[in-house]
Amino acid sequence: MSDIKNELCQLAEDYKDTFNNIADYIHDHPELGCNEVLASTYLKELLSNEGFMVENILPDQFPTAFKASKGQGNIHIGFLAEYDALPEIGHGCGHNLIAAISTTAAMVCASQLPNDVTIHLFGCPAEETIGSKVMMSEAGVFDGLGAALICHPGSETTFGGTSYATHPLQITFKGKPAHVADPDYHGINALDALVDFYQRLSELEKSFTQPYILGKIITEGGTAPNIIPERAVLRATIRSLSTTYLEKTMLPQIKSLAKEVAEKHGTELEMIHYEPLFKDMVNHKLLESYARSNFTALGIEDIKTYPDDYADGSTDVGNVSHVVPTIQPEIKIGDDIAAHTPEFAAAAGSQYGKDMALKAVKGLCMTVVDILEKGLR
């Protein structure tokens, strides 16, 4: 291990109390997405005291988002912090540890690395819901970064894989109400149209040639059985391993089918995306190889590498990965724990979880050294 990597690892140890304080404070004060006032304020004050220039970003959309920067170099490295919790469960996805990992790594790197690098910490709210990184990416917040780094807690230490691109689509058929027994005034049954669309959509699914997920529910289907339903609503989560296949093939065909069914039944049609698009995760191969080597050098055992087509969820980190070289490995914080459960929340607050997450801080800091010394081409 090089001298500079050793120095960064030692400095990470020196920041251990700060790291634990971040993890514990956010874990003990869980806040839902876009309402992470305590977490955001805590991190901004800490970073400001460390000499970072802190600014709010997209305040009208995300009052708890921010960017903290330190350094004057022309090489820009970004760490991504998440800090929203889950309803009732709290930090069942370990975002308290993500915030602690990214924030501590940013402080360590900014304190020790040469003047030709600028370190940024991005406070990213609402990963569990609307995904602030979607709008942040679209607004150019991450433009100009040489790399973006984040590490997620999990039941195993892993690299590779991807995530599902997802488009949440709401389809509404609008008909005309009438009494079911009225012999003269006839309505237009919006539910009939929706049921027809639901059945035909199941047939359309058979034609998709790439891996996908299509979950759908009917959220409105009428108000009373003696009234012709004038409004029927379906909500769907449409997912693919490829953003391009999702947007260029699946969505156009689904929307075209909805229009065809609406015309057949004489209903009006409304289609909206009720949440933003999460793009598929593209882990940068060379950056990932640096990080995997560094995690191994730290003595982290049983590292698993997933194939490129492995995915078990969606994340707005995928949107960042379409803008700049990005990685999101996972660090083991407990045995046989599933995300979004009370058991995971307990592991995210445990000493073992924090000790393992501190190793991730060291691994990411060492990876920044590799970026500076070897590049990403």
Secondary structure, DSSP 4 states (H G I P E B T S, - for coil): --HHHHHHHHHHHHTHHHHHHHHHHHHHS---TT--HHHHHHHHHHHHHTT-EEEE-STTT-TT-EEEEE---SEEEEEEE----BTTTBSTT-HHHHHHHHHHHHHHHHHHS-TTEEEEEEE---TTTT-HHHHHHHTTTTTT-SEEE--EEESS-EEE----EEEEEEEEEE-B--BTT-SS---B-HHHHHHHHHHHHHHHHTT--S-EEEEEEEEE--S-TTB--SEEEEEEEEEES-HHHIIIIIHHHHHHHHHHHHHHHT-EEEEEESSPPBPPP-B-HHHHHHHHHHHHHTT----EEE-TT--SS--THHHHHTTS-EE--EEE-SSS--TTSHHHHHHHTSHHHHHHHHHHHHHHHHHHHHHHHH---
